[in-house]
Amino acid sequence: MPDTYICEITNIARLAGESPAAKGFAAFSIAVKCGRMASEARAGQFMHVKCGEGTLLRRPFGICRVRGDELTFVFELKGEGTLWLSCRKQGEQLDILGPLGNGYDIPEGRIIVAGGGLGAPPLLFAAESARGAATAVLGFRESGMAILASEFEEACEKVYLTTDDGSLGIHGLVTKPLEELLKNGGYGAVLSCGPTAMQIAVAKLCEKYGVPCQASLEGRMGCGVGACLVCACATKKDGRDQMSRVCRDGPVFNAAELAWSESKGKV
């Protein structure tokens, strides 16, 4: 069972959003000292962070990386809860429940991590956890929204960056370099995280080239432990349709078991 930890903030930094190209986008990373939770965490799992006082629900954040007894997560400034988080200082404490959910099943050998936007941070932990060489394919809307590029360069054999407007790396979507990699072969799995439309396209390419794909889903969550059923998603297992919970049964699923079409692009 996950536990609740009172964790000291050891570092907080703004990753993106300070340049004119970001156009209102702001992303931050927070590192916390959290003892046993760090040692138990697996790539693909998440944690539920209390953001402020009062009745605000906890916010789920994927685990970006683990260093000793420190754990890092990344978030985008979106609303009241994340605004409160962005104003925290080193030395302050956070109330964190975790680690939660099921992570990636990382095979031996070479893998590809494919992500978009704020789907990139959990894939860094996956790349650093790979037991062989990892290749990263990461997509962003524009250069001012690109995050963690240098960290992926350190962790991966190769890194391919794409942007929708061509301002950084390859002009286009992550599927462009991903298909070339899959054509060449030699990869045991693709691990994805990011927008639903991107993950659907990634899953279809993996099916086309016969490469197993694991997809990490986002979902609105209340409790984070499977009790409230807010994050239910459609899946197929053993030939039967069923509803699963992103927080407890996921957030990582075998992409072949996700009922993408039945939910019209949503799972």
C-alpha beads as a LAMMPS data file, in Angstrom:
LAMMPS data file: protein, C-alpha beads

267 atoms
266 bonds

1 atom types
1 bond types

-500.0 500.0 xlo xhi
-500.0 500.0 ylo yhi
-500.0 500.0 zlo zhi

Masses

1 110.0

Atoms # bond

1 1 1 0.000 0.000 0.000
2 1 1 1.205 3.551 -0.726
3 1 1 2.035 5.797 2.198
4 1 1 1.778 9.520 2.842
5 1 1 5.090 11.319 3.271
6 1 1 5.973 14.810 4.433
7 1 1 8.782 15.640 2.008
8 1 1 11.258 18.508 2.106
9 1 1 11.758 20.465 -1.111
10 1 1 15.441 20.362 -2.055
11 1 1 15.145 22.206 -5.367
12 1 1 12.553 24.030 -7.449
13 1 1 13.303 25.371 -10.908
14 1 1 11.502 26.804 -13.908
15 1 1 12.167 24.601 -16.936
16 1 1 10.365 26.552 -19.646
17 1 1 8.221 29.605 -20.118
18 1 1 10.719 32.404 -19.704
19 1 1 11.211 33.035 -23.429
20 1 1 8.765 34.858 -25.748
21 1 1 8.418 31.645 -27.778
22 1 1 6.671 29.918 -24.861
23 1 1 3.544 32.093 -25.259
24 1 1 2.082 31.688 -21.791
25 1 1 3.457 28.196 -21.144
26 1 1 5.298 27.634 -17.860
27 1 1 6.778 24.367 -16.585
28 1 1 8.519 23.745 -13.261
29 1 1 10.405 20.898 -11.640
30 1 1 10.449 20.146 -7.932
31 1 1 12.858 17.761 -6.218
32 1 1 11.903 16.443 -2.793
33 1 1 13.635 14.315 -0.196
34 1 1 11.220 11.461 0.422
35 1 1 13.162 8.488 1.802
36 1 1 11.469 5.128 1.267
37 1 1 9.113 6.389 -1.450
38 1 1 12.112 7.060 -3.697
39 1 1 13.495 3.568 -3.218
40 1 1 10.096 1.983 -3.977
41 1 1 9.226 4.089 -7.035
42 1 1 9.156 2.554 -10.515
43 1 1 9.212 4.322 -13.856
44 1 1 5.659 5.120 -14.943
45 1 1 4.236 5.424 -11.433
46 1 1 2.891 8.710 -10.089
47 1 1 2.325 10.502 -6.814
48 1 1 -0.566 12.539 -5.435
49 1 1 0.543 15.917 -4.077
50 1 1 -1.468 18.111 -1.740
51 1 1 -1.439 21.608 -3.273
52 1 1 -2.364 24.180 -0.664
53 1 1 -4.797 24.233 2.213
54 1 1 -8.570 23.896 2.256
55 1 1 -10.599 21.646 -0.029
56 1 1 -8.267 21.455 -3.051
57 1 1 -7.924 17.875 -4.249
58 1 1 -4.477 16.369 -4.524
59 1 1 -2.826 16.644 -7.945
60 1 1 -1.307 13.599 -9.697
61 1 1 2.213 13.995 -11.117
62 1 1 4.314 11.397 -12.892
63 1 1 7.708 10.657 -11.378
64 1 1 10.424 12.214 -13.530
65 1 1 13.547 10.794 -11.928
66 1 1 14.979 9.337 -8.722
67 1 1 18.384 10.153 -7.268
68 1 1 19.137 8.424 -3.973
69 1 1 16.421 9.487 -1.528
70 1 1 15.321 12.366 -3.766
71 1 1 12.456 12.248 -6.233
72 1 1 11.675 14.823 -8.944
73 1 1 8.397 15.665 -10.644
74 1 1 7.525 18.204 -13.334
75 1 1 4.318 20.163 -13.748
76 1 1 2.743 22.802 -15.946
77 1 1 1.303 25.959 -14.429
78 1 1 -2.419 25.606 -15.106
79 1 1 -4.616 26.555 -12.170
80 1 1 -4.871 27.343 -8.493
81 1 1 -3.160 24.168 -7.288
82 1 1 -0.158 24.336 -9.601
83 1 1 0.153 28.092 -8.985
84 1 1 0.484 27.320 -5.283
85 1 1 3.135 24.678 -6.078
86 1 1 5.113 27.057 -8.290
87 1 1 5.442 29.497 -5.367
88 1 1 7.048 26.965 -2.999
89 1 1 10.622 27.481 -1.814
90 1 1 13.552 25.214 -1.037
91 1 1 13.256 23.895 2.513
92 1 1 9.451 23.933 2.579
93 1 1 7.501 20.684 2.873
94 1 1 4.957 18.902 0.679
95 1 1 2.384 16.295 1.675
96 1 1 2.747 13.467 -0.888
97 1 1 0.916 10.157 -1.276
98 1 1 2.774 7.519 -3.262
99 1 1 4.160 5.830 -5.181
100 1 1 0.876 5.029 -6.929
101 1 1 -0.269 2.930 -9.882
102 1 1 1.467 0.445 -12.130
103 1 1 4.589 1.459 -14.006
104 1 1 6.281 0.392 -17.226
105 1 1 7.403 -3.196 -17.663
106 1 1 10.805 -2.425 -19.144
107 1 1 12.300 -5.332 -21.117
108 1 1 15.926 -6.188 -21.623
109 1 1 17.545 -4.703 -24.712
110 1 1 16.882 -1.579 -26.729
111 1 1 13.686 0.404 -26.259
112 1 1 12.128 3.609 -27.561
113 1 1 10.492 6.188 -25.312
114 1 1 8.039 8.351 -27.267
115 1 1 6.357 11.347 -25.721
116 1 1 4.856 14.746 -26.234
117 1 1 4.815 17.864 -24.083
118 1 1 4.398 17.106 -20.377
119 1 1 4.421 13.415 -21.284
120 1 1 8.206 13.672 -21.501
121 1 1 9.119 13.750 -17.758
122 1 1 7.897 10.234 -16.818
123 1 1 9.780 8.884 -19.841
124 1 1 13.063 10.238 -18.490
125 1 1 12.713 7.929 -15.488
126 1 1 11.916 5.077 -17.899
127 1 1 14.969 5.822 -20.063
128 1 1 17.220 5.938 -17.011
129 1 1 15.713 2.649 -15.800
130 1 1 16.242 0.824 -19.111
131 1 1 18.423 -2.251 -18.876
132 1 1 19.695 -1.701 -22.395
133 1 1 20.025 1.339 -24.607
134 1 1 17.074 3.742 -24.847
135 1 1 16.246 6.023 -27.768
136 1 1 13.981 9.017 -27.133
137 1 1 11.546 10.599 -29.586
138 1 1 10.029 13.739 -28.062
139 1 1 7.585 16.196 -29.563
140 1 1 6.721 19.758 -28.563
141 1 1 4.563 22.477 -30.082
142 1 1 7.499 24.886 -30.387
143 1 1 11.059 25.402 -29.134
144 1 1 10.010 27.497 -26.133
145 1 1 8.024 24.553 -24.779
146 1 1 10.784 21.949 -25.038
147 1 1 11.872 20.535 -21.680
148 1 1 14.506 18.115 -20.348
149 1 1 16.374 17.804 -23.664
150 1 1 19.830 17.763 -22.032
151 1 1 18.704 15.199 -19.448
152 1 1 17.484 12.871 -22.197
153 1 1 20.768 13.357 -24.075
154 1 1 22.619 12.067 -21.002
155 1 1 20.271 9.122 -20.468
156 1 1 19.726 7.916 -24.045
157 1 1 21.686 6.449 -26.917
158 1 1 19.929 8.824 -29.323
159 1 1 17.402 11.657 -28.959
160 1 1 15.086 12.934 -31.697
161 1 1 13.240 16.196 -31.042
162 1 1 10.292 17.334 -33.131
163 1 1 8.257 20.541 -33.105
164 1 1 4.949 21.343 -34.755
165 1 1 6.308 24.605 -36.182
166 1 1 9.828 23.402 -37.048
167 1 1 11.510 25.800 -34.608
168 1 1 13.536 22.956 -33.049
169 1 1 14.660 19.605 -34.389
170 1 1 12.498 17.824 -36.952
171 1 1 9.508 19.696 -38.362
172 1 1 6.469 17.532 -37.685
173 1 1 5.140 14.932 -35.280
174 1 1 6.898 12.255 -33.238
175 1 1 5.531 9.627 -35.600
176 1 1 7.890 10.837 -38.342
177 1 1 11.194 9.724 -36.731
178 1 1 9.447 6.927 -34.821
179 1 1 8.356 5.148 -38.007
180 1 1 11.885 5.290 -39.392
181 1 1 13.247 3.719 -36.209
182 1 1 10.612 0.978 -36.240
183 1 1 11.303 0.253 -39.906
184 1 1 14.963 -0.331 -39.109
185 1 1 14.022 -2.730 -36.296
186 1 1 15.957 -3.886 -33.260
187 1 1 13.701 -2.475 -30.541
188 1 1 11.949 -4.624 -27.956
189 1 1 9.281 -2.140 -26.906
190 1 1 7.966 1.388 -27.241
191 1 1 6.948 3.229 -24.072
192 1 1 4.702 6.239 -24.658
193 1 1 3.295 9.104 -22.637
194 1 1 1.569 12.301 -23.732
195 1 1 -1.547 13.555 -25.529
196 1 1 -4.113 10.890 -26.413
197 1 1 -4.027 11.575 -30.170
198 1 1 -0.243 11.165 -30.183
199 1 1 -0.409 7.914 -28.244
200 1 1 -3.043 6.490 -30.578
201 1 1 -0.765 7.227 -33.543
202 1 1 2.217 5.696 -31.747
203 1 1 0.219 2.567 -30.861
204 1 1 -0.910 2.143 -34.493
205 1 1 2.674 2.348 -35.735
206 1 1 3.775 -0.205 -33.157
207 1 1 1.000 -2.545 -34.256
208 1 1 2.030 -2.062 -37.907
209 1 1 5.637 -3.035 -37.201
210 1 1 4.918 -5.708 -34.584
211 1 1 6.545 -3.938 -31.635
212 1 1 4.892 -4.092 -28.186
213 1 1 3.681 -0.709 -26.941
214 1 1 2.936 0.440 -23.405
215 1 1 0.931 3.652 -23.019
216 1 1 0.744 5.844 -19.933
217 1 1 -2.623 7.579 -19.624
218 1 1 -3.638 10.797 -17.984
219 1 1 -6.946 11.000 -16.168
220 1 1 -8.820 13.279 -13.839
221 1 1 -8.427 11.730 -10.414
222 1 1 -10.098 12.242 -7.088
223 1 1 -8.610 9.722 -4.686
224 1 1 -5.704 8.323 -6.722
225 1 1 -6.159 4.831 -5.255
226 1 1 -9.104 3.433 -7.245
227 1 1 -11.976 4.114 -4.863
228 1 1 -13.781 7.057 -6.507
229 1 1 -13.867 5.705 -10.117
230 1 1 -13.459 9.205 -11.584
231 1 1 -10.628 8.046 -13.860
232 1 1 -12.377 5.041 -15.432
233 1 1 -11.259 4.132 -18.966
234 1 1 -12.389 1.585 -21.555
235 1 1 -10.208 -1.494 -22.008
236 1 1 -10.366 -4.961 -23.559
237 1 1 -8.929 -7.962 -21.747
238 1 1 -9.263 -11.638 -22.644
239 1 1 -11.639 -10.655 -25.448
240 1 1 -14.037 -8.853 -23.134
241 1 1 -14.853 -5.162 -22.846
242 1 1 -14.393 -3.748 -19.381
243 1 1 -13.772 -0.512 -17.519
244 1 1 -10.431 -0.012 -15.813
245 1 1 -9.138 2.666 -13.469
246 1 1 -6.235 4.802 -14.657
247 1 1 -4.939 5.340 -11.127
248 1 1 -5.037 1.734 -9.909
249 1 1 -4.978 -0.485 -13.023
250 1 1 -2.679 1.962 -14.832
251 1 1 -1.557 4.585 -15.520
252 1 1 0.523 2.313 -17.784
253 1 1 -1.436 -0.117 -19.955
254 1 1 -0.634 -2.500 -22.760
255 1 1 -1.685 -0.289 -25.690
256 1 1 -3.316 -3.285 -27.398
257 1 1 -5.794 -3.507 -24.496
258 1 1 -6.956 0.102 -24.716
259 1 1 -10.303 0.694 -26.424
260 1 1 -9.196 3.781 -28.300
261 1 1 -11.892 3.687 -30.996
262 1 1 -14.839 3.025 -28.697
263 1 1 -14.126 6.257 -26.854
264 1 1 -13.572 8.317 -30.019
265 1 1 -10.005 9.257 -29.281
266 1 1 -10.330 9.183 -25.506
267 1 1 -9.664 6.302 -23.157

Bonds

1 1 1 2
2 1 2 3
3 1 3 4
4 1 4 5
5 1 5 6
6 1 6 7
7 1 7 8
8 1 8 9
9 1 9 10
10 1 10 11
11 1 11 12
12 1 12 13
13 1 13 14
14 1 14 15
15 1 15 16
16 1 16 17
17 1 17 18
18 1 18 19
19 1 19 20
20 1 20 21
21 1 21 22
22 1 22 23
23 1 23 24
24 1 24 25
25 1 25 26
26 1 26 27
27 1 27 28
28 1 28 29
29 1 29 30
30 1 30 31
31 1 31 32
32 1 32 33
33 1 33 34
34 1 34 35
35 1 35 36
36 1 36 37
37 1 37 38
38 1 38 39
39 1 39 40
40 1 40 41
41 1 41 42
42 1 42 43
43 1 43 44
44 1 44 45
45 1 45 46
46 1 46 47
47 1 47 48
48 1 48 49
49 1 49 50
50 1 50 51
51 1 51 52
52 1 52 53
53 1 53 54
54 1 54 55
55 1 55 56
56 1 56 57
57 1 57 58
58 1 58 59
59 1 59 60
60 1 60 61
61 1 61 62
62 1 62 63
63 1 63 64
64 1 64 65
65 1 65 66
66 1 66 67
67 1 67 68
68 1 68 69
69 1 69 70
70 1 70 71
71 1 71 72
72 1 72 73
73 1 73 74
74 1 74 75
75 1 75 76
76 1 76 77
77 1 77 78
78 1 78 79
79 1 79 80
80 1 80 81
81 1 81 82
82 1 82 83
83 1 83 84
84 1 84 85
85 1 85 86
86 1 86 87
87 1 87 88
88 1 88 89
89 1 89 90
90 1 90 91
91 1 91 92
92 1 92 93
93 1 93 94
94 1 94 95
95 1 95 96
96 1 96 97
97 1 97 98
98 1 98 99
99 1 99 100
100 1 100 101
101 1 101 102
102 1 102 103
103 1 103 104
104 1 104 105
105 1 105 106
106 1 106 107
107 1 107 108
108 1 108 109
109 1 109 110
110 1 110 111
111 1 111 112
112 1 112 113
113 1 113 114
114 1 114 115
115 1 115 116
116 1 116 117
117 1 117 118
118 1 118 119
119 1 119 120
120 1 120 121
121 1 121 122
122 1 122 123
123 1 123 124
124 1 124 125
125 1 125 126
126 1 126 127
127 1 127 128
128 1 128 129
129 1 129 130
130 1 130 131
131 1 131 132
132 1 132 133
133 1 133 134
134 1 134 135
135 1 135 136
136 1 136 137
137 1 137 138
138 1 138 139
139 1 139 140
140 1 140 141
141 1 141 142
142 1 142 143
143 1 143 144
144 1 144 145
145 1 145 146
146 1 146 147
147 1 147 148
148 1 148 149
149 1 149 150
150 1 150 151
151 1 151 152
152 1 152 153
153 1 153 154
154 1 154 155
155 1 155 156
156 1 156 157
157 1 157 158
158 1 158 159
159 1 159 160
160 1 160 161
161 1 161 162
162 1 162 163
163 1 163 164
164 1 164 165
165 1 165 166
166 1 166 167
167 1 167 168
168 1 168 169
169 1 169 170
170 1 170 171
171 1 171 172
172 1 172 173
173 1 173 174
174 1 174 175
175 1 175 176
176 1 176 177
177 1 177 178
178 1 178 179
179 1 179 180
180 1 180 181
181 1 181 182
182 1 182 183
183 1 183 184
184 1 184 185
185 1 185 186
186 1 186 187
187 1 187 188
188 1 188 189
189 1 189 190
190 1 190 191
191 1 191 192
192 1 192 193
193 1 193 194
194 1 194 195
195 1 195 196
196 1 196 197
197 1 197 198
198 1 198 199
199 1 199 200
200 1 200 201
201 1 201 202
202 1 202 203
203 1 203 204
204 1 204 205
205 1 205 206
206 1 206 207
207 1 207 208
208 1 208 209
209 1 209 210
210 1 210 211
211 1 211 212
212 1 212 213
213 1 213 214
214 1 214 215
215 1 215 216
216 1 216 217
217 1 217 218
218 1 218 219
219 1 219 220
220 1 220 221
221 1 221 222
222 1 222 223
223 1 223 224
224 1 224 225
225 1 225 226
226 1 226 227
227 1 227 228
228 1 228 229
229 1 229 230
230 1 230 231
231 1 231 232
232 1 232 233
233 1 233 234
234 1 234 235
235 1 235 236
236 1 236 237
237 1 237 238
238 1 238 239
239 1 239 240
240 1 240 241
241 1 241 242
242 1 242 243
243 1 243 244
244 1 244 245
245 1 245 246
246 1 246 247
247 1 247 248
248 1 248 249
249 1 249 250
250 1 250 251
251 1 251 252
252 1 252 253
253 1 253 254
254 1 254 255
255 1 255 256
256 1 256 257
257 1 257 258
258 1 258 259
259 1 259 260
260 1 260 261
261 1 261 262
262 1 262 263
263 1 263 264
264 1 264 265
265 1 265 266
266 1 266 267
